[in-house]
Every structure is written in structure tokens, then in C-alpha cells.
Amino acid sequence: MTTNPKPIERKDVFTEISKNKIKTYFLFFGFFLFIILLAIAVKYIFNFAGFGILFIAGVFAIIYGIFGYFLGDKIVLFTSGAKVADEKKYIFLHNTVEGLAIASGIPKPKIYVIEDKSPNAFATGRDPKHSSLAVTTGLLEILNRQELEGVIAHELSHIQNRDIQVMTVVSILFGIVSIVSDIALRVLIFGGGDRDRGNQNLIGIIIAVALLILAPIVAMMIQLAISRNREYLADSTAAKLTRYPAGLANALKKISGAHEPVKNASKGTAHLYIANPLAGGGLSGLFSTHPPIQERIKRLEAM
């Protein structure tokens, strides 16, 4: 006796986009609450204004974030070995990007090509007017027209959704947590803290110190969760743009079959690519910059 396969639960593209945006808002809200909790822990341990350290850390993190915001795209393109795509040699690529950019209502980004057999792509730039899109030669070789449109639409969705700004803010928040935790632990190790409390609040101090130690790990998990969520959002937005989710789904299947890493990719740039460009895919789950590619395919095929 044969059993019928379980029918695929169909998903509405617009509902998926809305859900992913709401999840991003909740993750940001949690991030801000966590930073406030960290400041309270610092104040509790040292018995002085914990928000003072938070302010100092914020200044350093914002300076770092501004530097990355305005110069990050140039650094990424240079280190990845991206070259400007010749309009005659890559005329189909230029036409595809231009058509989808018009459809998404954003200016056509600068187009780059990376000489690399591993199929992958990424978008960067601080806003739609200052954006760039890079694809590897391996990607252009293995994808058909509809699959390439799906990948380009995904990358343009990152630009349209202003994910560079989103991840810049996330990086600043992560920097604040890391700097606060590092300063507080160093002060504590070298003789800081409120010595007049005795053992009266020992349990509270232990909890606060544990929070300082774990803070960078928790902050990184939130940062990566936001990164994964923005990938789902870009997939959904691309499906809306092309009206053909199968194109991106099939492209992801081909990309996932490539086992060689992108030569010039690094841990610092991995989150920009459409799929993890590093060998072995890195850690999965909570410590991955990308959601499981099979789950992404599953969601796209259900749209």
C-alpha cells in the first residue's frame, strides 16, 4: 500500500517578507535590551555609572562603524579581486542587472566579475546610489538565464532592503558589547570593583561577571541571527521581484553542489555572499552567517 506524499504547504511571498522584517525588529529590540542589561551589570560590579563605560565603548564602535560604512565596499571589492565587468564581454549580465534594477526601483549598481571557479555572488555599498554587485565567473558558467536572474534579484534585494546599513548598525552594537565586556573584565582582573560590599551580594556579582564573560558570545549569536534573517528576507524579496521562486531555488541547488571555496573570501566578508564561500561551510546553526541552504530552497519551492 502506497501513501501519498505530504503536500507542500504553500507560502505567500508578501507574508514571508513581512514575517522576516518583523523578526529583524524583534532581534534589534533584544539587542538593545541586552546592552542595557550589560550596563546594569557593570554598574552593579563597580558601583559607578556603568553607562559611562557604555558611552566610551559606543564612541569607539560608532567610529569603527562609520569607517566601515563609507570604505567597507571598496575594501571588500579590492580584497576579493573583483574587476569591473566589461559591458561588451558581459552584455547579458549587464542587461539582466539593469532590467531587475529598474523593476526593483533602484539605480543600476556597478557590476564586477571575480575570476573564480566557485559559483557565488555578493552585493555591497552603503545605499542604493553607492552600490556594487559582484559575481564569480564560475556562477556565470553554470547558471541558466532564470537561475542567474534569481541570484541577481537576491543581491539587488539586499541593496533595496538596505542590508548594508542594517548590518553596519549591528556591527556597532556588537562592538559596544565587546568593548564594554573587555574593559570591564580587564578592570576587574587588575583590581577594580567595589571592595566594600564584602560577600553580601556575592551571588549577584557572580551573575554579573558571568554576563560580562558571555556577553560577546551572546552578542555574536544575535548578530548572526540577524544576518541569517536578512538572507531569508532577500530570498523572499527576490521571489517577489522575479515572480519565479524556482529560479533562485535551482540556482542555490547548483551553488550548494560546489565544494571549493571562493579563493579570496574571508570570515570578514563571508556574510556578504549569497552562500557561505568558505571551505566546509563553517559552523552551522547559531554560529553560521547563512541559514541552511536546503531550508532556503524548501521555502522558495513552497512559494
C-alpha positions in Angstrom: 0.0 0.0 0.0 1.5 3.3 -1.0 1.0 6.5 0.9 0.6 9.9 -0.8 3.5 12.3 -0.1 2.7 15.1 2.3 1.6 18.1 0.3 3.8 21.2 0.4 2.4 24.0 2.4 2.3 27.0 0.1 3.6 30.3 1.4 2.7 33.8 0.3 5.7 35.9 -0.7 4.3 39.1 0.8 3.6 37.3 4.1 7.2 35.9 4.2 8.6 39.3 3.6 6.5 40.8 6.4 7.5 38.0 8.8 11.2 38.4 8.2 11.1 42.1 8.7 9.2 41.7 12.0 11.7 39.2 13.2 14.6 41.6 12.4 12.8 44.3 14.6 12.5 41.8 17.5 16.1 40.8 17.2 17.2 44.5 17.3 14.9 45.1 20.3 16.5 42.2 22.1 20.0 43.5 21.2 19.2 46.9 22.8 17.8 45.2 25.9 20.9 43.1 26.2 23.2 46.2 26.1 21.1 47.9 28.8 21.4 44.7 30.9 25.2 44.7 30.4 25.4 48.3 31.5 23.5 47.5 34.7 25.9 44.6 35.3 28.9 46.9 35.0 27.3 49.4 37.4 26.5 46.6 39.9 30.1 45.3 39.9 31.9 48.6 40.1 29.3 50.6 41.9 29.7 53.6 39.5 28.0 54.7 36.3 28.0 51.7 34.0 26.6 53.9 31.3 29.9 55.9 31.3 31.8 52.9 30.0 28.9 52.2 27.6 29.2 55.8 26.2 33.0 55.4 25.7 32.5 52.0 24.0 29.7 53.5 21.9 32.0 56.2 20.6 34.7 53.8 19.6 32.2 51.4 18.0 30.5 54.2 16.0 33.8 55.5 14.7 34.6 51.9 13.6 31.1 51.6 12.1 31.4 54.9 10.1 34.8 53.8 8.7 33.3 50.5 7.5 30.1 52.2 6.2 31.9 54.6 3.9 35.0 52.5 2.9 33.9 48.9 3.5 32.6 48.3 0.0 35.9 49.4 -1.6 37.9 47.2 0.8 35.7 44.2 0.1 35.9 44.6 -3.7 39.7 45.1 -3.6 40.4 42.1 -1.3 38.0 39.8 -3.3 39.9 40.5 -6.5 36.8 41.9 -8.2 37.3 43.6 -11.6 34.8 45.9 -13.4 32.7 43.8 -15.8 33.3 44.9 -19.4 29.9 45.9 -20.9 30.6 44.2 -24.3 32.0 40.9 -22.9 29.3 40.6 -20.2 26.5 42.2 -22.0 23.9 39.7 -20.8 24.9 40.2 -17.2 24.6 44.0 -17.6 21.2 43.7 -19.3 20.0 41.4 -16.6 21.1 43.6 -13.7 19.7 46.7 -15.4 16.3 45.2 -16.1 15.9 43.9 -12.5 17.2 47.2 -11.0 14.5 49.1 -12.9 11.9 46.6 -11.7 13.0 47.0 -8.1 13.1 50.8 -8.3 16.8 51.3 -7.6 19.7 52.6 -9.6 21.8 50.1 -11.6 24.7 49.1 -9.3 28.3 48.9 -10.5 29.0 45.4 -11.8 32.1 43.4 -11.1 33.4 40.0 -12.0 35.6 37.8 -9.9 37.8 35.2 -11.7 36.9 32.2 -9.6 35.5 28.7 -10.5 33.4 28.6 -7.3 29.9 29.9 -8.1 28.9 32.8 -5.8 27.9 36.4 -5.7 27.6 39.4 -3.3 26.4 42.9 -3.2 27.9 45.8 -1.2 27.6 49.5 -0.8 26.2 52.0 1.8 23.0 52.8 -0.1 21.3 52.1 -3.5 23.1 55.1 -5.1 26.5 53.8 -4.0 26.1 50.0 -4.5 28.1 47.3 -6.3 27.3 43.8 -7.3 30.0 41.1 -7.9 29.6 37.6 -9.4 32.2 34.9 -10.0 33.0 33.5 -13.4 32.0 30.1 -12.0 28.5 31.4 -11.3 28.1 32.7 -14.9 29.3 29.4 -16.3 26.8 27.0 -14.5 23.6 29.1 -14.3 20.9 29.4 -17.0 19.0 32.7 -17.6 16.3 32.2 -15.0 18.7 31.0 -12.3 21.0 34.0 -12.9 18.0 36.3 -12.7 17.2 34.7 -9.3 20.7 35.3 -7.9 20.8 38.9 -9.3 17.4 39.6 -7.8 18.6 38.2 -4.4 21.6 40.6 -4.4 19.6 43.6 -5.6 17.1 42.8 -2.7 20.0 43.2 -0.3 20.6 46.7 -1.8 16.8 47.5 -1.9 16.4 46.4 1.7 19.4 48.4 2.8 21.0 45.5 4.4 24.4 47.2 4.5 23.0 49.8 6.8 21.3 47.2 8.9 24.5 45.1 9.3 26.5 48.3 10.0 24.3 49.1 12.9 24.5 45.5 14.1 28.3 45.7 13.9 28.3 48.9 16.0 26.1 47.2 18.6 28.3 44.1 18.7 31.4 46.5 19.0 29.8 48.2 22.0 29.2 44.9 23.8 32.7 43.6 23.0 34.4 46.8 24.2 32.4 47.1 27.3 33.0 43.4 28.2 36.7 43.7 27.5 37.2 46.9 29.5 35.2 45.7 32.5 36.9 42.3 32.7 40.4 43.9 32.5 39.5 46.4 35.2 38.1 43.6 37.4 41.2 41.4 36.9 43.6 44.2 37.7 41.9 45.1 41.0 38.8 47.0 40.1 35.3 46.6 41.5 33.6 47.6 44.7 35.6 46.1 47.6 33.3 47.4 50.3 30.4 45.0 49.6 32.1 42.0 51.1 30.2 38.8 50.5 26.7 40.4 51.0 25.9 40.4 47.2 28.3 37.6 46.1 25.7 35.8 44.1 24.7 38.9 42.3 28.3 39.8 41.5 29.0 36.2 40.2 25.9 36.5 37.9 27.1 39.9 36.7 30.6 38.7 36.0 29.3 35.7 34.1 27.2 38.0 32.0 30.4 40.0 31.1 32.2 36.8 30.1 29.3 35.5 28.0 28.3 38.9 26.5 30.4 38.8 23.4 29.2 35.3 22.6 25.5 36.2 23.0 26.0 39.4 21.0 27.6 37.4 18.2 24.7 35.0 18.2 22.2 37.8 17.8 24.4 39.4 15.1 24.4 36.1 13.1 20.7 35.6 13.7 20.0 39.0 12.1 22.4 38.1 9.2 20.5 34.8 8.6 17.2 36.5 8.7 18.2 39.1 6.2 19.2 36.2 3.8 15.6 34.8 4.1 14.3 38.3 3.5 16.4 38.7 0.4 15.2 35.3 -0.9 11.5 36.4 -0.4 12.1 39.8 -2.0 13.8 38.2 -5.0 10.9 35.8 -5.4 8.5 38.8 -5.5 10.8 40.6 -8.0 11.2 37.8 -10.5 7.8 36.2 -9.9 9.6 32.9 -10.3 11.0 31.5 -7.0 12.1 28.3 -8.7 14.8 30.2 -10.5 16.6 31.2 -7.3 15.9 27.7 -5.7 17.5 25.9 -8.7 20.5 28.3 -8.6 21.0 27.6 -4.8 21.0 23.8 -5.6 23.8 24.3 -8.1 25.7 26.6 -5.8 25.4 24.2 -2.9 27.0 21.5 -5.1 30.2 23.4 -5.4 32.7 22.2 -2.8 35.6 24.6 -3.5 35.8 27.8 -1.5 36.0 31.2 -3.1 39.7 31.9 -3.2 39.8 35.4 -1.8 36.8 35.2 0.6 37.4 35.5 4.3 35.5 35.2 7.6 35.1 39.0 7.5 33.4 39.0 4.1 31.6 35.6 4.1 28.3 37.1 5.3 28.1 39.2 2.1 27.9 36.2 -0.3 24.7 34.6 -1.4 26.1 31.3 0.1 28.9 30.6 2.5 32.0 30.9 0.4 34.4 29.2 2.8 35.6 25.6 2.6 33.4 23.2 4.6 30.7 25.8 5.0 31.9 26.8 8.5 29.9 26.1 11.7 26.2 25.5 11.3 23.2 26.6 13.3 23.6 29.5 15.7 27.1 30.3 14.6 26.5 30.5 10.9 26.3 33.7 8.8 23.8 31.9 6.4 20.7 29.8 7.1 20.8 26.2 5.9 20.7 26.3 2.1 18.3 23.3 2.0 15.9 25.3 4.2 16.1 28.2 1.9 15.4 26.0 -1.1 12.5 24.5 0.7 11.0 27.9 1.5 11.4 29.1 -2.1 9.8 25.9 -3.5 6.8 26.4 -1.2 6.1 30.0 -2.6 
